[in-house]
């Protein structure tokens, strides 16, 4: 009760004559109020700016490290690019263009005849399957011949200068002791610039 009475008797205009305990308490409260006001009015925004700057600094550091690694590896990456371009060029050379497709079909046929095989079916698909930069032409094939002759034919197909693959192979015995092989030979050709542009525009 005495403390409450003393508080009521304090004159705000005569703070210099307050008891030491009251002066210390008032100063503590005033200091806390100044700190709180400073934080909410000034420092909070500055702290947020500082945190954003620190986050941006971390991002820039990571970006710098990535670019530094790329710069260090640049000669090796350029060599890899040259190797990839050379490999791609070599693969493209194995893909005939439109004018060479007929000759390739003849080569496949001659590979079978050269091994003494009898073609019972040699039927290219009615339409090519177009991809991003190449076209695929399936050819249904049925040949009759000896085991070794069919094996040699498959080997000859694999050694053609152009890419030809044999798929869905099925070999069964024939009535005369020979074998019948059904397969789908797939040949590929690269698209010309007009076809590639048409493919890209259609997507």
HELIX and SHEET records of a PDB file:
HELIX    1   1 UNK A    2  UNK A    9  1                                   8    
HELIX    2   2 UNK A   12  UNK A   17  5                                   6    
HELIX    3   3 UNK A   20  UNK A   38  1                                  19    
HELIX    4   4 UNK A   39  UNK A   43  3                                   5    
HELIX    5   5 UNK A   44  UNK A   72  1                                  29    
HELIX    6   6 UNK A   74  UNK A   93  1                                  20    
HELIX    7   7 UNK A   98  UNK A  114  1                                  17    
HELIX    8   8 UNK A  147  UNK A  158  1                                  12    
HELIX    9   9 UNK A  193  UNK A  201  1                                   9    
SHEET    1   A 3 UNK A 118  UNK A 124  0                                        
SHEET    2   A 3 UNK A 134  UNK A 145 -1                                        
SHEET    3   A 3 UNK A 129  UNK A 130 -1                                        
SHEET    1   B 4 UNK A 118  UNK A 124  0                                        
SHEET    2   B 4 UNK A 134  UNK A 145 -1                                        
SHEET    3   B 4 UNK A 179  UNK A 190 -1                                        
SHEET    4   B 4 UNK A 164  UNK A 173 -1                                        
END                                                                             
